[in-house]
């Protein structure tokens, strides 16, 4: 039986044009009637779609109508139904961030790629790192630090010289951003079940923000991050070009 498709697009002209073209050719149903969501845009738009409630129950097939498109398939209007039928599934689990700000307020957000702590002023941030309740680094002086999922390890994490993680490795990357002291610390690989706690030292003098994908909390004093295995999302990739293959190939790119 032919799957019922729902088309979503970013507001880029090429994305909206593609949505109109595909909806006319293949039919477009409401999200609550769809079997598959087709997302048209770039990686940023794919992250937006993955944050929607539908991402927990419907597979998402992306086509690149943006810039980088690492999380997207190549765009082509032809044979879309056949491509989706033959697609490889990639199951991903997000991070849950719980952040407390200087006013004592608590914020919770989900991250597909990474949770980042970033200095807000010219002053370096000073962070204390605890893993499963144990202090592993009493003080890290840096521009920031991040915890990245395997799916997000090729994004900001890689730009900060963090490791690329195969999807099935069941580990998380803890990566410093421009570490000043200890200068040579390059981060750590953590078990996927680890609870990471980042405490901000001297928060009045050295304010820090926390960002879970596109959700930001300013002036945080403590941030806890853990993988949520109860939440599962399914992305579809063209046969032979699955996310696992892309992550592996990225390690050999020059």
PyMOL commands that set and color helices and strands:
alter all, ss='L'
color gray80, all
select helices_A, chain A and resi 13-26+31-33+43-50+53-56+80-86+156-159+167-169+243-250
alter helices_A, ss='H'
color red, helices_A
select strands_A, chain A and resi 5-9+36-41+59-64+88-92+95-101+106-111+114-119+125-131+134-142+144-148+171-177+188-191+196-201+208-212+215-217+220-227+233-237
alter strands_A, ss='S'
color yellow, strands_A
deselect
rebuild
show_as cartoon
